[in-house]
């Protein structure tokens, strides 16, 4: 039984790699981004095919999400509401950053 479980786990790992599923990402984080991207695509009348996301399509969705984020930030600033920001937008010349962490 123990050997069977090891073989099954290895087969699952290889299957996920073949699907190009990043096994280092927690499923909750993966699902969150999947549904966020799906909603963003639907809001902008884009189809969201049941196939892996291409780099070109990912860049387009990321650009649209940045535009939306900038719009929200401008609204917050206009209304005097402070918004927390991550260090992702700070250049490396301004501050030394060692790693990027994803918190879910």
Contact map, one row per residue, 1 for C-alpha under 8 A:
11111000000000000000000000000000000000000000000000000000000000000000000000000000000000000000000000000000
11111100000000000000000000000000000000000000000000000000000000000000000000000000000000000000000000000000
11111110000000000000000000000000000000000000000000000000000000000000000000000000000000000000000000000000
11111111000000000000000000000000000000000000000000000000000000000000000000000000000000000000000000000000
11111111100000000000000000000000000000000000000000000000000000000000000000000000000000000000000000000000
01111111110000000000000000000000000000000000000000000000000000000000000000000000000000000000000000000000
00111111111000000000000000000000000000000000000000000000000000000000000000000000000000000000000000000000
00011111111100000000000000000000000000000000000000000000000000000000000000000000000000000000000000000000
00001111111110000000000000000000000000000000000000000000000000000000000000000000000000000000000000000000
00000111111111000000000000000000000000000000000000000000000000000000000000000000000000000000000000000000
00000011111111100000000000000000000000000000000000000000000000000000000000000000000000000000000000000000
00000001111111110000000000000000000000000000000000000000000000000000000000000000000000000000000000000000
00000000111111111000001000000000000000000000000000000000000000000000000000000000000000000000000000000000
00000000011111111100000000000000000000000000000000000000000000000000000000000000000000000000000000000000
00000000001111111110000000000000000000000000000000000000000000000000000000000000000000000000000000000000
00000000000111111111111000000000000000000000000000000000000000000000000000000000000000000000000000000000
00000000000011111111111000000000000000000000000000000000000000000000000000000000000000000000000000000000
00000000000001111111100000000000000000000000000000000000000000000000000000000000000000000000000000000000
00000000000000111111100000000000000000000000000000000000000000000000000000000000000000000000000000000000
00000000000000011111110000000000000000000000000000000000000000000000000000000000000000000000000000000000
00000000000000011111111000000000000000000000000000000000000000000000000000000000000000000000000000000000
00000000000000011001111110000000000000000000000000000000000000000000000000000000000000000000000000000000
00000000000010011000111111000000000000000000000000000000000000000000000000000000000000000000000000000000
00000000000000000000011111000000000000000000000000000000000000000000000000000000000000000000000000000000
00000000000000000000011111101100000000000000000000000000000000000000000000000000000000000000000000000000
00000000000000000000001111111100000000000000000000000000000000000000000000000000000000000000000000000000
00000000000000000000000011111110000000000000000000000000000000000000000000000000000000000000000000000000
00000000000000000000000001111111000000000000000000000000000000000000000000000000000000000000000000000001
00000000000000000000000011111111100000000000000000000000000000000000000000000000000000000000000000000001
00000000000000000000000011111111110000000000000000000000000000000000000000000000000000000000000000000000
00000000000000000000000000111111111000000000000000000000000000000000000000000000000000000000000000000000
00000000000000000000000000011111111100000000000000000000000000000000000000000000000000000000000000000000
00000000000000000000000000001111111110000000000000000000000000000000000000000000000000000000000000000000
00000000000000000000000000000111111111000000000000000000000000000000000000000000000000000000000000000000
00000000000000000000000000000011111111100000000000000000000000000000000000000000000000000000000000000000
00000000000000000000000000000001111111110000000000000000000000000000000000000000000000000000000000000000
00000000000000000000000000000000111111111000000000000000000010000000000000000000000000000000000000000000
00000000000000000000000000000000011111111100000100000000000000000000000000000000000000000000000000000000
00000000000000000000000000000000001111111110000000000000000000000000000000000000000000000000000000000000
00000000000000000000000000000000000111111111000000000000000010001000000000000000000000000000000000000000
00000000000000000000000000000000000011111111111100000000000010000000000000000000000000000000000000000000
00000000000000000000000000000000000001111111111100000000000000000000000000000000000000000000000000000000
00000000000000000000000000000000000000111111110000000000000000000000000000000000000000000000000000000000
00000000000000000000000000000000000000011111110000000000000000000000000000000000000000000000000000000000
00000000000000000000000000000000000000001111111000000000000000000000000000000000000000000000000000000000
00000000000000000000000000000000000000001111111100000000000000000000000000000000000000000000000000000000
00000000000000000000000000000000000000001100111110000000000000000000000000000000000000000000000000000000
00000000000000000000000000000000000001001100011111000000000000000000000000000000000000000000000000000000
00000000000000000000000000000000000000000000001111100000000000000000000000000000000000000000000000000000
00000000000000000000000000000000000000000000000111110000000000000000000000000000000000000000000000000000
00000000000000000000000000000000000000000000000011111000000000000000000000000000000000000000000000000000
00000000000000000000000000000000000000000000000001111100000000000000000000000000000000000000000000000000
00000000000000000000000000000000000000000000000000111110110000000000000000000000000000000000000000000000
00000000000000000000000000000000000000000000000000011111110000000000000000000000000000000000000000000000
00000000000000000000000000000000000000000000000000001111111000000000000000000000000000000000000000000000
00000000000000000000000000000000000000000000000000000111111100000000000000000000000000000000000000000000
00000000000000000000000000000000000000000000000000001111111110000000000000000000000000000000000000000000
00000000000000000000000000000000000000000000000000001111111111000000000000000000000000000000000000000000
00000000000000000000000000000000000000000000000000000011111111100000000000000000000000000000000000000000
00000000000000000000000000000000000000000000000000000001111111110000000000000000000000000000000000000000
00000000000000000000000000000000000010011000000000000000111111111000000000000000000000000000000000000000
00000000000000000000000000000000000000000000000000000000011111111100000000000000000000000000000000000000
00000000000000000000000000000000000000000000000000000000001111111110000000000000000000000000000000000000
00000000000000000000000000000000000000000000000000000000000111111111000000000000000000000000000000000000
00000000000000000000000000000000000000010000000000000000000011111111100000000000000000000000000000000000
00000000000000000000000000000000000000000000000000000000000001111111110000000000000000000000000000000000
00000000000000000000000000000000000000000000000000000000000000111111111000000000000000000000000000000000
00000000000000000000000000000000000000000000000000000000000000011111111100000000000000000000000000000000
00000000000000000000000000000000000000000000000000000000000000001111111110000000000000000000000000000000
00000000000000000000000000000000000000000000000000000000000000000111111111000000000000000000000000000000
00000000000000000000000000000000000000000000000000000000000000000011111111100000000000000000000000000000
00000000000000000000000000000000000000000000000000000000000000000001111111110000000000000000000000000000
00000000000000000000000000000000000000000000000000000000000000000000111111111000001000000000000000000000
00000000000000000000000000000000000000000000000000000000000000000000011111111100000000000000000000000000
00000000000000000000000000000000000000000000000000000000000000000000001111111110000000000000000000000000
00000000000000000000000000000000000000000000000000000000000000000000000111111111111000000000000000000000
00000000000000000000000000000000000000000000000000000000000000000000000011111111110000000000000000000000
00000000000000000000000000000000000000000000000000000000000000000000000001111111100000000000000000000000
00000000000000000000000000000000000000000000000000000000000000000000000000111111100000000000000000000000
00000000000000000000000000000000000000000000000000000000000000000000000000011111110000000000000000000000
00000000000000000000000000000000000000000000000000000000000000000000000000011111111000000000000000000000
00000000000000000000000000000000000000000000000000000000000000000000000000011001111100000000000000000000
00000000000000000000000000000000000000000000000000000000000000000000000010010000111110000000000000000000
00000000000000000000000000000000000000000000000000000000000000000000000000000000011111000000000000000000
00000000000000000000000000000000000000000000000000000000000000000000000000000000001111100000000000000000
00000000000000000000000000000000000000000000000000000000000000000000000000000000000111111000000000000000
00000000000000000000000000000000000000000000000000000000000000000000000000000000000011111100000000000000
00000000000000000000000000000000000000000000000000000000000000000000000000000000000001111110000000000000
00000000000000000000000000000000000000000000000000000000000000000000000000000000000001111110000000000000
00000000000000000000000000000000000000000000000000000000000000000000000000000000000000111111011000000000
00000000000000000000000000000000000000000000000000000000000000000000000000000000000000011111111000000000
00000000000000000000000000000000000000000000000000000000000000000000000000000000000000000111111110000000
00000000000000000000000000000000000000000000000000000000000000000000000000000000000000000011111100000000
00000000000000000000000000000000000000000000000000000000000000000000000000000000000000000111111100000000
00000000000000000000000000000000000000000000000000000000000000000000000000000000000000000111111110000000
00000000000000000000000000000000000000000000000000000000000000000000000000000000000000000001111111000000
00000000000000000000000000000000000000000000000000000000000000000000000000000000000000000001001111100000
00000000000000000000000000000000000000000000000000000000000000000000000000000000000000000000000111110000
00000000000000000000000000000000000000000000000000000000000000000000000000000000000000000000000011111000
00000000000000000000000000000000000000000000000000000000000000000000000000000000000000000000000001111100
00000000000000000000000000000000000000000000000000000000000000000000000000000000000000000000000000111110
00000000000000000000000000000000000000000000000000000000000000000000000000000000000000000000000000011111
00000000000000000000000000000000000000000000000000000000000000000000000000000000000000000000000000001111
00000000000000000000000000011000000000000000000000000000000000000000000000000000000000000000000000000111
